[in-house]
Each structure stands twice: as structure tokens, then as C-alpha cells.
Amino acid sequence: MDNNTPFNIDTRMGIWSGTALVVLATITPGELLKTGILAAVGAIVSFVVSWLLKQGVLRYKRHRQKGA
């Protein structure tokens, strides 16, 4: 444990729990839904782009092997 910290464990726990409660109180269900939808869209886009890049690399490799 670091003895140079100006706060004891009770103070740190109070700060973290108070911060967590304030954050939880300000998040609305609509924001959670919007965040979930954006995360899903981001994951789908990431998957599709990765798959397309992989297909492009495979086609490029097959094309090079035929020409060699």
C-alpha cells in the first residue's frame, strides 16, 4: 500500500462510490438504448470491414498465384 497518498481507504471509497452514484443517476434509459444501438452498429461495421479486407487479400493472393 502506498503511504504517500493523502486519502485513506474510507475517503477513496467515498469518492468512488459518490462518483458512481452521480453517473448512474444522470444516465437515462434512452441514453443506454442509444449507446447499445451504436455499439451494435459499430461491431457490425467492424466485422463487415474486416471480412471484406480478408476477402480482398485472399483474392489478391489467388490472383498473384495464377499469374506466377
PyMOL Python script that loads the backbone (N, CA, C, O; Angstrom):
from pymol import cmd

cmd.read_pdbstr("""\
ATOM      1  N   MET A   1       0.846  -1.182   0.000  1.00  0.00           N
ATOM      2  CA  MET A   1       0.000   0.000   0.000  1.00  0.00           C
ATOM      3  C   MET A   1       0.880   1.230   0.000  1.00  0.00           C
ATOM      4  O   MET A   1       1.918   1.268   0.661  1.00  0.00           O
ATOM      5  N   ASP A   2       0.463   2.225  -0.740  1.00  0.00           N
ATOM      6  CA  ASP A   2       1.236   3.449  -0.874  1.00  0.00           C
ATOM      7  C   ASP A   2       0.950   4.372   0.310  1.00  0.00           C
ATOM      8  O   ASP A   2      -0.183   4.812   0.506  1.00  0.00           O
ATOM      9  N   ASN A   3       1.977   4.658   1.088  1.00  0.00           N
ATOM     10  CA  ASN A   3       1.811   5.511   2.267  1.00  0.00           C
ATOM     11  C   ASN A   3       1.856   6.995   1.919  1.00  0.00           C
ATOM     12  O   ASN A   3       1.620   7.835   2.788  1.00  0.00           O
ATOM     13  N   ASN A   4       2.153   7.332   0.668  1.00  0.00           N
ATOM     14  CA  ASN A   4       2.246   8.729   0.268  1.00  0.00           C
ATOM     15  C   ASN A   4       0.900   9.314  -0.170  1.00  0.00           C
ATOM     16  O   ASN A   4       0.826  10.503  -0.480  1.00  0.00           O
ATOM     17  N   THR A   5      -0.156   8.509  -0.203  1.00  0.00           N
ATOM     18  CA  THR A   5      -1.448   9.025  -0.632  1.00  0.00           C
ATOM     19  C   THR A   5      -2.060   9.881   0.464  1.00  0.00           C
ATOM     20  O   THR A   5      -1.982   9.530   1.641  1.00  0.00           O
ATOM     21  N   PRO A   6      -2.672  11.009   0.088  1.00  0.00           N
ATOM     22  CA  PRO A   6      -3.243  11.899   1.111  1.00  0.00           C
ATOM     23  C   PRO A   6      -4.595  11.422   1.629  1.00  0.00           C
ATOM     24  O   PRO A   6      -5.096  11.983   2.603  1.00  0.00           O
ATOM     25  N   PHE A   7      -5.207  10.403   1.012  1.00  0.00           N
ATOM     26  CA  PHE A   7      -6.528   9.929   1.411  1.00  0.00           C
ATOM     27  C   PHE A   7      -6.436   8.521   1.958  1.00  0.00           C
ATOM     28  O   PHE A   7      -5.673   7.699   1.450  1.00  0.00           O
ATOM     29  N   ASN A   8      -7.205   8.244   2.986  1.00  0.00           N
ATOM     30  CA  ASN A   8      -7.265   6.871   3.479  1.00  0.00           C
ATOM     31  C   ASN A   8      -8.292   6.101   2.659  1.00  0.00           C
ATOM     32  O   ASN A   8      -8.938   6.675   1.782  1.00  0.00           O
ATOM     33  N   ILE A   9      -8.448   4.820   2.931  1.00  0.00           N
ATOM     34  CA  ILE A   9      -9.318   3.953   2.138  1.00  0.00           C
ATOM     35  C   ILE A   9     -10.777   4.391   2.230  1.00  0.00           C
ATOM     36  O   ILE A   9     -11.505   4.288   1.243  1.00  0.00           O
ATOM     37  N   ASP A  10     -11.218   4.874   3.381  1.00  0.00           N
ATOM     38  CA  ASP A  10     -12.601   5.320   3.528  1.00  0.00           C
ATOM     39  C   ASP A  10     -12.895   6.527   2.635  1.00  0.00           C
ATOM     40  O   ASP A  10     -13.952   6.608   2.009  1.00  0.00           O
ATOM     41  N   THR A  11     -11.961   7.445   2.588  1.00  0.00           N
ATOM     42  CA  THR A  11     -12.146   8.628   1.749  1.00  0.00           C
ATOM     43  C   THR A  11     -12.169   8.242   0.279  1.00  0.00           C
ATOM     44  O   THR A  11     -13.009   8.727  -0.478  1.00  0.00           O
ATOM     45  N   ARG A  12     -11.256   7.375  -0.127  1.00  0.00           N
ATOM     46  CA  ARG A  12     -11.220   6.936  -1.532  1.00  0.00           C
ATOM     47  C   ARG A  12     -12.490   6.194  -1.905  1.00  0.00           C
ATOM     48  O   ARG A  12     -13.032   6.412  -2.988  1.00  0.00           O
ATOM     49  N   MET A  13     -12.980   5.317  -1.027  1.00  0.00           N
ATOM     50  CA  MET A  13     -14.217   4.587  -1.313  1.00  0.00           C
ATOM     51  C   MET A  13     -15.399   5.556  -1.406  1.00  0.00           C
ATOM     52  O   MET A  13     -16.280   5.372  -2.246  1.00  0.00           O
ATOM     53  N   GLY A  14     -15.427   6.575  -0.560  1.00  0.00           N
ATOM     54  CA  GLY A  14     -16.491   7.571  -0.610  1.00  0.00           C
ATOM     55  C   GLY A  14     -16.470   8.348  -1.919  1.00  0.00           C
ATOM     56  O   GLY A  14     -17.517   8.613  -2.508  1.00  0.00           O
ATOM     57  N   ILE A  15     -15.282   8.708  -2.367  1.00  0.00           N
ATOM     58  CA  ILE A  15     -15.147   9.439  -3.627  1.00  0.00           C
ATOM     59  C   ILE A  15     -15.627   8.572  -4.791  1.00  0.00           C
ATOM     60  O   ILE A  15     -16.411   9.030  -5.621  1.00  0.00           O
ATOM     61  N   TRP A  16     -15.159   7.318  -4.855  1.00  0.00           N
ATOM     62  CA  TRP A  16     -15.534   6.430  -5.969  1.00  0.00           C
ATOM     63  C   TRP A  16     -17.017   6.076  -5.953  1.00  0.00           C
ATOM     64  O   TRP A  16     -17.660   6.069  -7.003  1.00  0.00           O
ATOM     65  N   SER A  17     -17.560   5.787  -4.793  1.00  0.00           N
ATOM     66  CA  SER A  17     -18.981   5.427  -4.741  1.00  0.00           C
ATOM     67  C   SER A  17     -19.859   6.640  -5.037  1.00  0.00           C
ATOM     68  O   SER A  17     -20.888   6.502  -5.699  1.00  0.00           O
ATOM     69  N   GLY A  18     -19.481   7.807  -4.568  1.00  0.00           N
ATOM     70  CA  GLY A  18     -20.239   9.020  -4.875  1.00  0.00           C
ATOM     71  C   GLY A  18     -20.206   9.338  -6.358  1.00  0.00           C
ATOM     72  O   GLY A  18     -21.223   9.714  -6.942  1.00  0.00           O
ATOM     73  N   THR A  19     -19.041   9.190  -6.967  1.00  0.00           N
ATOM     74  CA  THR A  19     -18.919   9.416  -8.413  1.00  0.00           C
ATOM     75  C   THR A  19     -19.778   8.434  -9.181  1.00  0.00           C
ATOM     76  O   THR A  19     -20.464   8.818 -10.128  1.00  0.00           O
ATOM     77  N   ALA A  20     -19.750   7.155  -8.781  1.00  0.00           N
ATOM     78  CA  ALA A  20     -20.540   6.129  -9.461  1.00  0.00           C
ATOM     79  C   ALA A  20     -22.032   6.424  -9.331  1.00  0.00           C
ATOM     80  O   ALA A  20     -22.771   6.275 -10.304  1.00  0.00           O
ATOM     81  N   LEU A  21     -22.481   6.834  -8.168  1.00  0.00           N
ATOM     82  CA  LEU A  21     -23.898   7.144  -7.970  1.00  0.00           C
ATOM     83  C   LEU A  21     -24.340   8.343  -8.803  1.00  0.00           C
ATOM     84  O   LEU A  21     -25.440   8.338  -9.357  1.00  0.00           O
ATOM     85  N   VAL A  22     -23.505   9.358  -8.896  1.00  0.00           N
ATOM     86  CA  VAL A  22     -23.847  10.524  -9.714  1.00  0.00           C
ATOM     87  C   VAL A  22     -23.928  10.137 -11.184  1.00  0.00           C
ATOM     88  O   VAL A  22     -24.843  10.568 -11.886  1.00  0.00           O
ATOM     89  N   VAL A  23     -22.992   9.336 -11.654  1.00  0.00           N
ATOM     90  CA  VAL A  23     -23.006   8.896 -13.050  1.00  0.00           C
ATOM     91  C   VAL A  23     -24.250   8.059 -13.310  1.00  0.00           C
ATOM     92  O   VAL A  23     -24.929   8.267 -14.315  1.00  0.00           O
ATOM     93  N   LEU A  24     -24.562   7.117 -12.426  1.00  0.00           N
ATOM     94  CA  LEU A  24     -25.745   6.281 -12.606  1.00  0.00           C
ATOM     95  C   LEU A  24     -27.033   7.085 -12.573  1.00  0.00           C
ATOM     96  O   LEU A  24     -27.988   6.754 -13.275  1.00  0.00           O
ATOM     97  N   ALA A  25     -27.071   8.132 -11.769  1.00  0.00           N
ATOM     98  CA  ALA A  25     -28.282   8.941 -11.653  1.00  0.00           C
ATOM     99  C   ALA A  25     -28.502   9.807 -12.891  1.00  0.00           C
ATOM    100  O   ALA A  25     -29.640  10.173 -13.186  1.00  0.00           O
ATOM    101  N   THR A  26     -27.446  10.140 -13.613  1.00  0.00           N
ATOM    102  CA  THR A  26     -27.589  11.028 -14.769  1.00  0.00           C
ATOM    103  C   THR A  26     -27.810  10.269 -16.069  1.00  0.00           C
ATOM    104  O   THR A  26     -28.174  10.882 -17.072  1.00  0.00           O
ATOM    105  N   ILE A  27     -27.603   8.971 -16.086  1.00  0.00           N
ATOM    106  CA  ILE A  27     -27.797   8.184 -17.302  1.00  0.00           C
ATOM    107  C   ILE A  27     -29.260   7.783 -17.399  1.00  0.00           C
ATOM    108  O   ILE A  27     -29.816   7.177 -16.484  1.00  0.00           O
ATOM    109  N   THR A  28     -29.874   8.133 -18.527  1.00  0.00           N
ATOM    110  CA  THR A  28     -31.281   7.797 -18.732  1.00  0.00           C
ATOM    111  C   THR A  28     -31.395   6.502 -19.536  1.00  0.00           C
ATOM    112  O   THR A  28     -30.449   6.121 -20.224  1.00  0.00           O
ATOM    113  N   PRO A  29     -32.533   5.828 -19.458  1.00  0.00           N
ATOM    114  CA  PRO A  29     -32.724   4.612 -20.259  1.00  0.00           C
ATOM    115  C   PRO A  29     -32.585   4.866 -21.759  1.00  0.00           C
ATOM    116  O   PRO A  29     -32.113   3.999 -22.494  1.00  0.00           O
ATOM    117  N   GLY A  30     -32.991   6.044 -22.213  1.00  0.00           N
ATOM    118  CA  GLY A  30     -32.836   6.393 -23.630  1.00  0.00           C
ATOM    119  C   GLY A  30     -31.375   6.450 -24.043  1.00  0.00           C
ATOM    120  O   GLY A  30     -31.013   6.011 -25.135  1.00  0.00           O
ATOM    121  N   GLU A  31     -30.540   6.992 -23.167  1.00  0.00           N
ATOM    122  CA  GLU A  31     -29.110   7.050 -23.458  1.00  0.00           C
ATOM    123  C   GLU A  31     -28.498   5.647 -23.483  1.00  0.00           C
ATOM    124  O   GLU A  31     -27.637   5.351 -24.311  1.00  0.00           O
ATOM    125  N   LEU A  32     -28.949   4.798 -22.574  1.00  0.00           N
ATOM    126  CA  LEU A  32     -28.453   3.422 -22.577  1.00  0.00           C
ATOM    127  C   LEU A  32     -28.835   2.698 -23.860  1.00  0.00           C
ATOM    128  O   LEU A  32     -28.026   1.967 -24.432  1.00  0.00           O
ATOM    129  N   LEU A  33     -30.069   2.901 -24.312  1.00  0.00           N
ATOM    130  CA  LEU A  33     -30.523   2.282 -25.550  1.00  0.00           C
ATOM    131  C   LEU A  33     -29.721   2.802 -26.733  1.00  0.00           C
ATOM    132  O   LEU A  33     -29.279   2.027 -27.582  1.00  0.00           O
ATOM    133  N   LYS A  34     -29.536   4.110 -26.786  1.00  0.00           N
ATOM    134  CA  LYS A  34     -28.757   4.708 -27.871  1.00  0.00           C
ATOM    135  C   LYS A  34     -27.328   4.180 -27.869  1.00  0.00           C
ATOM    136  O   LYS A  34     -26.779   3.876 -28.929  1.00  0.00           O
ATOM    137  N   THR A  35     -26.728   4.068 -26.705  1.00  0.00           N
ATOM    138  CA  THR A  35     -25.366   3.551 -26.599  1.00  0.00           C
ATOM    139  C   THR A  35     -25.296   2.102 -27.054  1.00  0.00           C
ATOM    140  O   THR A  35     -24.359   1.712 -27.750  1.00  0.00           O
ATOM    141  N   GLY A  36     -26.290   1.298 -26.660  1.00  0.00           N
ATOM    142  CA  GLY A  36     -26.321  -0.099 -27.077  1.00  0.00           C
ATOM    143  C   GLY A  36     -26.459  -0.243 -28.584  1.00  0.00           C
ATOM    144  O   GLY A  36     -25.795  -1.078 -29.199  1.00  0.00           O
ATOM    145  N   ILE A  37     -27.324   0.574 -29.178  1.00  0.00           N
ATOM    146  CA  ILE A  37     -27.504   0.521 -30.635  1.00  0.00           C
ATOM    147  C   ILE A  37     -26.229   0.946 -31.348  1.00  0.00           C
ATOM    148  O   ILE A  37     -25.811   0.300 -32.309  1.00  0.00           O
ATOM    149  N   LEU A  38     -25.610   2.021 -30.887  1.00  0.00           N
ATOM    150  CA  LEU A  38     -24.365   2.476 -31.512  1.00  0.00           C
ATOM    151  C   LEU A  38     -23.254   1.440 -31.369  1.00  0.00           C
ATOM    152  O   LEU A  38     -22.458   1.255 -32.289  1.00  0.00           O
ATOM    153  N   ALA A  39     -23.195   0.769 -30.232  1.00  0.00           N
ATOM    154  CA  ALA A  39     -22.183  -0.273 -30.035  1.00  0.00           C
ATOM    155  C   ALA A  39     -22.428  -1.443 -30.984  1.00  0.00           C
ATOM    156  O   ALA A  39     -21.484  -1.987 -31.556  1.00  0.00           O
ATOM    157  N   ALA A  40     -23.698  -1.833 -31.153  1.00  0.00           N
ATOM    158  CA  ALA A  40     -24.030  -2.927 -32.062  1.00  0.00           C
ATOM    159  C   ALA A  40     -23.694  -2.560 -33.503  1.00  0.00           C
ATOM    160  O   ALA A  40     -23.121  -3.366 -34.236  1.00  0.00           O
ATOM    161  N   VAL A  41     -24.049  -1.350 -33.905  1.00  0.00           N
ATOM    162  CA  VAL A  41     -23.736  -0.904 -35.271  1.00  0.00           C
ATOM    163  C   VAL A  41     -22.224  -0.868 -35.478  1.00  0.00           C
ATOM    164  O   VAL A  41     -21.729  -1.289 -36.524  1.00  0.00           O
ATOM    165  N   GLY A  42     -21.503  -0.378 -34.505  1.00  0.00           N
ATOM    166  CA  GLY A  42     -20.045  -0.332 -34.609  1.00  0.00           C
ATOM    167  C   GLY A  42     -19.439  -1.718 -34.728  1.00  0.00           C
ATOM    168  O   GLY A  42     -18.507  -1.920 -35.507  1.00  0.00           O
ATOM    169  N   ALA A  43     -19.951  -2.669 -33.973  1.00  0.00           N
ATOM    170  CA  ALA A  43     -19.435  -4.038 -34.044  1.00  0.00           C
ATOM    171  C   ALA A  43     -19.732  -4.663 -35.401  1.00  0.00           C
ATOM    172  O   ALA A  43     -18.888  -5.353 -35.972  1.00  0.00           O
ATOM    173  N   ILE A  44     -20.935  -4.419 -35.916  1.00  0.00           N
ATOM    174  CA  ILE A  44     -21.292  -4.968 -37.226  1.00  0.00           C
ATOM    175  C   ILE A  44     -20.423  -4.360 -38.320  1.00  0.00           C
ATOM    176  O   ILE A  44     -19.912  -5.081 -39.176  1.00  0.00           O
ATOM    177  N   VAL A  45     -20.254  -3.056 -38.300  1.00  0.00           N
ATOM    178  CA  VAL A  45     -19.414  -2.392 -39.305  1.00  0.00           C
ATOM    179  C   VAL A  45     -17.981  -2.898 -39.219  1.00  0.00           C
ATOM    180  O   VAL A  45     -17.356  -3.152 -40.248  1.00  0.00           O
ATOM    181  N   SER A  46     -17.460  -3.045 -38.028  1.00  0.00           N
ATOM    182  CA  SER A  46     -16.099  -3.549 -37.853  1.00  0.00           C
ATOM    183  C   SER A  46     -15.967  -4.958 -38.422  1.00  0.00           C
ATOM    184  O   SER A  46     -14.992  -5.263 -39.109  1.00  0.00           O
ATOM    185  N   PHE A  47     -16.939  -5.812 -38.141  1.00  0.00           N
ATOM    186  CA  PHE A  47     -16.906  -7.181 -38.656  1.00  0.00           C
ATOM    187  C   PHE A  47     -16.947  -7.196 -40.179  1.00  0.00           C
ATOM    188  O   PHE A  47     -16.166  -7.905 -40.815  1.00  0.00           O
ATOM    189  N   VAL A  48     -17.855  -6.416 -40.765  1.00  0.00           N
ATOM    190  CA  VAL A  48     -18.001  -6.402 -42.229  1.00  0.00           C
ATOM    191  C   VAL A  48     -16.737  -5.876 -42.903  1.00  0.00           C
ATOM    192  O   VAL A  48     -16.282  -6.442 -43.896  1.00  0.00           O
ATOM    193  N   VAL A  49     -16.175  -4.805 -42.371  1.00  0.00           N
ATOM    194  CA  VAL A  49     -14.948  -4.253 -42.959  1.00  0.00           C
ATOM    195  C   VAL A  49     -13.808  -5.254 -42.853  1.00  0.00           C
ATOM    196  O   VAL A  49     -13.056  -5.430 -43.812  1.00  0.00           O
ATOM    197  N   SER A  50     -13.666  -5.913 -41.707  1.00  0.00           N
ATOM    198  CA  SER A  50     -12.612  -6.922 -41.551  1.00  0.00           C
ATOM    199  C   SER A  50     -12.814  -8.073 -42.530  1.00  0.00           C
ATOM    200  O   SER A  50     -11.851  -8.549 -43.130  1.00  0.00           O
ATOM    201  N   TRP A  51     -14.066  -8.528 -42.699  1.00  0.00           N
ATOM    202  CA  TRP A  51     -14.362  -9.629 -43.603  1.00  0.00           C
ATOM    203  C   TRP A  51     -14.064  -9.221 -45.050  1.00  0.00           C
ATOM    204  O   TRP A  51     -13.488 -10.004 -45.804  1.00  0.00           O
ATOM    205  N   LEU A  52     -14.451  -8.009 -45.439  1.00  0.00           N
ATOM    206  CA  LEU A  52     -14.184  -7.541 -46.797  1.00  0.00           C
ATOM    207  C   LEU A  52     -12.686  -7.426 -47.068  1.00  0.00           C
ATOM    208  O   LEU A  52     -12.217  -7.797 -48.143  1.00  0.00           O
ATOM    209  N   LEU A  53     -11.943  -6.916 -46.099  1.00  0.00           N
ATOM    210  CA  LEU A  53     -10.492  -6.833 -46.264  1.00  0.00           C
ATOM    211  C   LEU A  53      -9.873  -8.217 -46.402  1.00  0.00           C
ATOM    212  O   LEU A  53      -8.979  -8.419 -47.224  1.00  0.00           O
ATOM    213  N   LYS A  54     -10.342  -9.166 -45.607  1.00  0.00           N
ATOM    214  CA  LYS A  54      -9.825 -10.528 -45.695  1.00  0.00           C
ATOM    215  C   LYS A  54     -10.117 -11.113 -47.074  1.00  0.00           C
ATOM    216  O   LYS A  54      -9.247 -11.739 -47.679  1.00  0.00           O
ATOM    217  N   GLN A  55     -11.346 -10.910 -47.578  1.00  0.00           N
ATOM    218  CA  GLN A  55     -11.706 -11.414 -48.908  1.00  0.00           C
ATOM    219  C   GLN A  55     -10.832 -10.766 -49.980  1.00  0.00           C
ATOM    220  O   GLN A  55     -10.405 -11.436 -50.920  1.00  0.00           O
ATOM    221  N   GLY A  56     -10.570  -9.489 -49.844  1.00  0.00           N
ATOM    222  CA  GLY A  56      -9.708  -8.796 -50.798  1.00  0.00           C
ATOM    223  C   GLY A  56      -8.295  -9.348 -50.799  1.00  0.00           C
ATOM    224  O   GLY A  56      -7.696  -9.525 -51.860  1.00  0.00           O
ATOM    225  N   VAL A  57      -7.759  -9.622 -49.618  1.00  0.00           N
ATOM    226  CA  VAL A  57      -6.408 -10.183 -49.523  1.00  0.00           C
ATOM    227  C   VAL A  57      -6.375 -11.580 -50.133  1.00  0.00           C
ATOM    228  O   VAL A  57      -5.435 -11.917 -50.851  1.00  0.00           O
ATOM    229  N   LEU A  58      -7.387 -12.391 -49.856  1.00  0.00           N
ATOM    230  CA  LEU A  58      -7.428 -13.738 -50.428  1.00  0.00           C
ATOM    231  C   LEU A  58      -7.514 -13.694 -51.951  1.00  0.00           C
ATOM    232  O   LEU A  58      -6.827 -14.460 -52.628  1.00  0.00           O
ATOM    233  N   ARG A  59      -8.340 -12.817 -52.495  1.00  0.00           N
ATOM    234  CA  ARG A  59      -8.436 -12.679 -53.952  1.00  0.00           C
ATOM    235  C   ARG A  59      -7.114 -12.220 -54.548  1.00  0.00           C
ATOM    236  O   ARG A  59      -6.689 -12.715 -55.592  1.00  0.00           O
ATOM    237  N   TYR A  60      -6.472 -11.279 -53.884  1.00  0.00           N
ATOM    238  CA  TYR A  60      -5.186 -10.784 -54.361  1.00  0.00           C
ATOM    239  C   TYR A  60      -4.146 -11.905 -54.382  1.00  0.00           C
ATOM    240  O   TYR A  60      -3.390 -12.034 -55.345  1.00  0.00           O
ATOM    241  N   LYS A  61      -4.108 -12.706 -53.334  1.00  0.00           N
ATOM    242  CA  LYS A  61      -3.142 -13.812 -53.267  1.00  0.00           C
ATOM    243  C   LYS A  61      -3.424 -14.842 -54.349  1.00  0.00           C
ATOM    244  O   LYS A  61      -2.499 -15.329 -55.000  1.00  0.00           O
ATOM    245  N   ARG A  62      -4.717 -15.184 -54.549  1.00  0.00           N
ATOM    246  CA  ARG A  62      -5.076 -16.147 -55.608  1.00  0.00           C
ATOM    247  C   ARG A  62      -4.716 -15.603 -56.978  1.00  0.00           C
ATOM    248  O   ARG A  62      -4.239 -16.351 -57.832  1.00  0.00           O
ATOM    249  N   HIS A  63      -4.933 -14.332 -57.201  1.00  0.00           N
ATOM    250  CA  HIS A  63      -4.618 -13.703 -58.484  1.00  0.00           C
ATOM    251  C   HIS A  63      -3.111 -13.721 -58.739  1.00  0.00           C
ATOM    252  O   HIS A  63      -2.672 -13.955 -59.865  1.00  0.00           O
ATOM    253  N   ARG A  64      -2.328 -13.477 -57.705  1.00  0.00           N
ATOM    254  CA  ARG A  64      -0.863 -13.496 -57.854  1.00  0.00           C
ATOM    255  C   ARG A  64      -0.354 -14.902 -58.141  1.00  0.00           C
ATOM    256  O   ARG A  64       0.571 -15.082 -58.933  1.00  0.00           O
ATOM    257  N   GLN A  65      -0.965 -15.911 -57.488  1.00  0.00           N
ATOM    258  CA  GLN A  65      -0.530 -17.286 -57.714  1.00  0.00           C
ATOM    259  C   GLN A  65      -0.844 -17.739 -59.141  1.00  0.00           C
ATOM    260  O   GLN A  65      -0.056 -18.479 -59.731  1.00  0.00           O
ATOM    261  N   LYS A  66      -1.951 -17.323 -59.696  1.00  0.00           N
ATOM    262  CA  LYS A  66      -2.301 -17.677 -61.072  1.00  0.00           C
ATOM    263  C   LYS A  66      -1.343 -17.026 -62.072  1.00  0.00           C
ATOM    264  O   LYS A  66      -1.000 -17.628 -63.090  1.00  0.00           O
ATOM    265  N   GLY A  67      -0.917 -15.811 -61.783  1.00  0.00           N
ATOM    266  CA  GLY A  67      -0.043 -15.098 -62.715  1.00  0.00           C
ATOM    267  C   GLY A  67       1.403 -15.538 -62.620  1.00  0.00           C
ATOM    268  O   GLY A  67       2.183 -15.282 -63.537  1.00  0.00           O
ATOM    269  N   ALA A  68       1.775 -16.188 -61.541  1.00  0.00           N
ATOM    270  CA  ALA A  68       3.198 -16.543 -61.339  1.00  0.00           C
ATOM    271  C   ALA A  68       3.610 -17.792 -62.018  1.00  0.00           C
ATOM    272  O   ALA A  68       4.771 -18.192 -61.924  1.00  0.00           O
TER     273      ALA A  68
END
""", "prot")
cmd.dss("prot")
cmd.show_as("cartoon", "prot")
cmd.util.cbc("prot")
cmd.orient("prot")
